[in-house]
Amino acid sequence: MDAVIVEDMTQAAREEMDRACTLGWAQLNGCTPWGDVYEGFTPRGRRVLFERSYLWADEPGGDILLEVTVYESAATYDEGVRLERHIRQGAPGCD
């Protein structure tokens, strides 16, 4: 994949991660594991899919693993940009 496209998708993933990190552990504890996918646009206007997942990092009730993946289509999911962060148990947002 072209480096400009990868950087554009990486920037989109970082922006989505920043929004996702505004939710804290207390807000997410009751609905984890959870995730969604929606269509959106990168900063350069490329149409992509955004996938956001909140999973238990180890055991239910512990830290939450937040994953954000940005990709062009289902067929190119494995070529997408994936970022991960943790929301520590009791924390107000990502570390």
Backbone as CSV, one residue per row, in Angstrom:
resi,resn,N_x,N_y,N_z,CA_x,CA_y,CA_z,C_x,C_y,C_z
1,MET,0.844,-1.171,0.000,0.000,0.000,0.000,0.896,1.242,0.000
2,ASP,0.485,2.239,-0.702,1.208,3.496,-0.839,1.423,4.144,0.532
3,ALA,2.624,4.701,0.756,2.972,5.315,2.041,2.064,6.485,2.395
4,VAL,1.620,7.250,1.420,0.720,8.383,1.681,-0.626,7.869,2.187
5,ILE,-1.112,6.778,1.602,-2.385,6.190,2.042,-2.255,5.653,3.458
6,VAL,-1.146,4.970,3.729,-0.924,4.424,5.075,-0.870,5.554,6.099
7,GLU,-0.173,6.632,5.800,-0.088,7.759,6.738,-1.459,8.393,6.944
8,ASP,-2.245,8.526,5.891,-3.586,9.082,5.984,-4.463,8.207,6.883
9,MET,-4.399,6.905,6.681,-5.198,5.985,7.504,-4.691,5.954,8.939
10,THR,-3.379,6.090,9.125,-2.808,6.139,10.475,-3.286,7.383,11.209
11,GLN,-3.315,8.515,10.526,-3.808,9.744,11.143,-5.286,9.595,11.521
12,ALA,-6.081,8.967,10.649,-7.497,8.733,10.949,-7.634,7.821,12.169
13,ALA,-6.800,6.792,12.253,-6.850,5.864,13.388,-6.464,6.581,14.683
14,ARG,-5.474,7.455,14.626,-5.075,8.209,15.830,-6.199,9.128,16.306
15,GLU,-6.860,9.787,15.361,-7.979,10.660,15.735,-9.110,9.860,16.368
16,GLU,-9.410,8.701,15.789,-10.462,7.851,16.354,-10.057,7.340,17.735
17,MET,-8.792,6.986,17.900,-8.300,6.522,19.202,-8.438,7.633,20.242
18,ASP,-8.111,8.863,19.864,-8.253,9.981,20.801,-9.702,10.124,21.265
19,ARG,-10.650,9.974,20.339,-12.076,10.046,20.719,-12.456,8.863,21.604
20,ALA,-11.982,7.674,21.242,-12.318,6.471,22.009,-11.774,6.548,23.430
21,CYS,-10.640,7.191,23.603,-10.004,7.272,24.923,-10.690,8.255,25.866
22,THR,-11.699,8.956,25.391,-12.426,9.853,26.288,-13.362,9.082,27.215
23,LEU,-13.612,7.824,26.893,-14.437,6.974,27.758,-13.544,6.301,28.785
24,GLY,-13.987,6.282,30.001,-13.209,5.674,31.075,-13.663,4.263,31.398
25,TRP,-12.911,3.623,32.281,-13.179,2.246,32.662,-14.587,2.104,33.250
26,ALA,-14.995,3.014,34.101,-16.317,2.922,34.735,-17.436,2.977,33.700
27,GLN,-17.258,3.772,32.652,-18.272,3.881,31.601,-18.326,2.620,30.740
28,LEU,-17.212,1.943,30.596,-17.127,0.793,29.689,-17.271,-0.556,30.374
29,ASN,-17.103,-0.600,31.678,-17.132,-1.857,32.412,-18.394,-2.676,32.142
30,GLY,-19.543,-2.040,32.098,-20.805,-2.748,31.928,-21.093,-3.221,30.516
31,CYS,-20.378,-2.711,29.526,-20.675,-3.105,28.138,-19.505,-3.795,27.440
32,THR,-18.420,-4.020,28.148,-17.282,-4.728,27.561,-17.530,-6.228,27.687
33,PRO,-17.282,-7.034,26.678,-16.724,-6.704,25.371,-17.779,-6.072,24.459
34,TRP,-17.307,-5.148,23.633,-18.193,-4.417,22.734,-17.380,-3.884,21.568
35,GLY,-18.017,-3.683,20.442,-17.346,-3.094,19.300,-18.344,-2.655,18.259
36,ASP,-17.896,-1.831,17.338,-18.739,-1.431,16.221,-17.868,-1.074,15.024
37,VAL,-18.506,-1.022,13.868,-17.848,-0.657,12.621,-18.725,0.385,11.939
38,TYR,-18.101,1.424,11.413,-18.866,2.405,10.657,-18.008,2.962,9.532
39,GLU,-18.657,3.494,8.536,-17.971,4.091,7.397,-17.709,5.559,7.684
40,GLY,-16.531,6.011,7.287,-16.174,7.407,7.489,-15.104,7.814,6.502
41,PHE,-14.452,8.937,6.796,-13.458,9.488,5.888,-12.176,9.814,6.646
42,THR,-11.059,9.627,5.966,-9.763,9.999,6.519,-9.583,11.507,6.379
43,PRO,-8.547,12.055,6.997,-8.295,13.491,6.854,-8.124,13.934,5.398
44,ARG,-7.661,13.043,4.530,-7.483,13.388,3.109,-8.700,13.045,2.264
45,GLY,-9.786,12.624,2.909,-11.027,12.372,2.194,-11.216,10.965,1.655
46,ARG,-10.348,10.029,2.034,-10.464,8.641,1.598,-11.589,7.953,2.374
47,ARG,-12.468,7.272,1.674,-13.561,6.531,2.322,-12.989,5.247,2.914
48,VAL,-13.217,5.048,4.218,-12.683,3.885,4.928,-13.709,3.368,5.922
49,LEU,-13.391,2.235,6.513,-14.175,1.677,7.604,-13.387,1.855,8.898
50,PHE,-14.082,2.259,9.935,-13.507,2.398,11.264,-14.090,1.289,12.130
51,GLU,-13.232,0.549,12.776,-13.681,-0.479,13.713,-13.094,-0.153,15.079
52,ARG,-13.965,-0.105,16.073,-13.552,0.174,17.445,-14.003,-0.994,18.303
53,SER,-13.083,-1.559,19.092,-13.398,-2.705,19.947,-12.884,-2.463,21.358
54,TYR,-13.707,-2.812,22.313,-13.335,-2.793,23.717,-13.395,-4.234,24.198
55,LEU,-12.246,-4.777,24.581,-12.138,-6.175,24.992,-11.458,-6.238,26.352
56,TRP,-11.709,-7.307,27.077,-10.983,-7.491,28.328,-9.541,-7.821,27.979
57,ALA,-8.598,-7.121,28.572,-7.185,-7.346,28.281,-6.740,-8.719,28.769
58,ASP,-7.203,-9.125,29.920,-6.850,-10.439,30.471,-8.101,-11.138,30.978
59,GLU,-8.622,-10.655,32.081,-9.787,-11.292,32.688,-10.936,-10.297,32.789
60,PRO,-12.183,-10.790,32.695,-13.342,-9.900,32.841,-13.261,-9.110,34.145
61,GLY,-13.541,-7.811,34.050,-13.490,-6.940,35.210,-12.145,-6.283,35.425
62,GLY,-11.147,-6.653,34.617,-9.808,-6.070,34.741,-9.611,-4.938,33.751
63,ASP,-8.393,-4.809,33.283,-8.070,-3.777,32.295,-8.811,-4.042,30.985
64,ILE,-9.092,-2.969,30.267,-9.789,-3.059,28.979,-8.792,-2.749,27.868
65,LEU,-8.769,-3.605,26.858,-7.954,-3.383,25.663,-8.820,-2.672,24.638
66,LEU,-8.372,-1.523,24.195,-9.074,-0.747,23.180,-8.327,-0.914,21.871
67,GLU,-9.023,-1.364,20.836,-8.440,-1.517,19.509,-9.196,-0.638,18.524
68,VAL,-8.467,0.080,17.694,-9.034,0.857,16.603,-8.356,0.386,15.318
69,THR,-9.164,-0.004,14.340,-8.647,-0.441,13.050,-9.306,0.395,11.962
70,VAL,-8.507,0.871,11.019,-8.997,1.636,9.874,-8.570,0.875,8.627
71,TYR,-9.533,0.577,7.752,-9.243,-0.198,6.546,-10.204,0.212,5.438
72,GLU,-9.835,-0.122,4.187,-10.611,0.340,3.042,-11.833,-0.516,2.746
73,SER,-11.751,-1.814,2.955,-12.883,-2.715,2.687,-12.656,-4.010,3.453
74,ALA,-13.683,-4.843,3.518,-13.540,-6.121,4.214,-12.401,-6.942,3.625
75,ALA,-12.226,-6.856,2.318,-11.169,-7.615,1.650,-9.768,-7.131,2.027
76,THR,-9.641,-5.893,2.495,-8.324,-5.347,2.834,-8.155,-5.143,4.342
77,TYR,-8.979,-5.790,5.142,-8.931,-5.643,6.597,-7.515,-5.882,7.138
78,ASP,-6.870,-6.962,6.683,-5.536,-7.305,7.187,-4.467,-6.292,6.791
79,GLU,-4.748,-5.445,5.821,-3.811,-4.412,5.393,-4.086,-3.073,6.077
80,GLY,-5.097,-3.045,6.914,-5.472,-1.800,7.573,-4.501,-1.408,8.670
81,VAL,-4.744,-0.242,9.232,-3.937,0.286,10.331,-4.648,-0.038,11.629
82,ARG,-3.932,-0.676,12.552,-4.511,-1.044,13.852,-3.684,-0.430,14.973
83,LEU,-4.382,0.240,15.886,-3.764,0.811,17.081,-4.394,0.172,18.306
84,GLU,-3.628,0.045,19.373,-4.128,-0.527,20.628,-3.684,0.340,21.794
85,ARG,-4.568,0.464,22.773,-4.250,1.136,24.036,-4.989,0.403,25.137
86,HIS,-4.585,0.654,26.360,-5.243,0.039,27.510,-5.951,1.102,28.332
87,ILE,-7.066,0.693,28.888,-7.751,1.493,29.889,-7.630,0.680,31.179
88,ARG,-6.807,1.160,32.077,-6.540,0.428,33.326,-7.779,0.422,34.210
89,GLN,-7.921,-0.633,34.964,-9.084,-0.779,35.839,-9.235,0.458,36.712
90,GLY,-10.405,1.088,36.642,-10.711,2.274,37.416,-10.238,3.592,36.827
91,ALA,-9.482,3.546,35.729,-8.918,4.771,35.146,-9.975,5.578,34.379
92,PRO,-9.784,6.898,34.304,-10.735,7.753,33.593,-10.575,7.744,32.072
93,GLY,-9.552,7.082,31.559,-9.301,7.025,30.113,-8.074,6.175,29.847
94,CYS,-7.580,6.244,28.639,-6.428,5.438,28.221,-5.143,5.898,28.910
95,ASP,-4.204,4.978,29.002,-2.875,5.340,29.512,-1.965,5.673,28.357
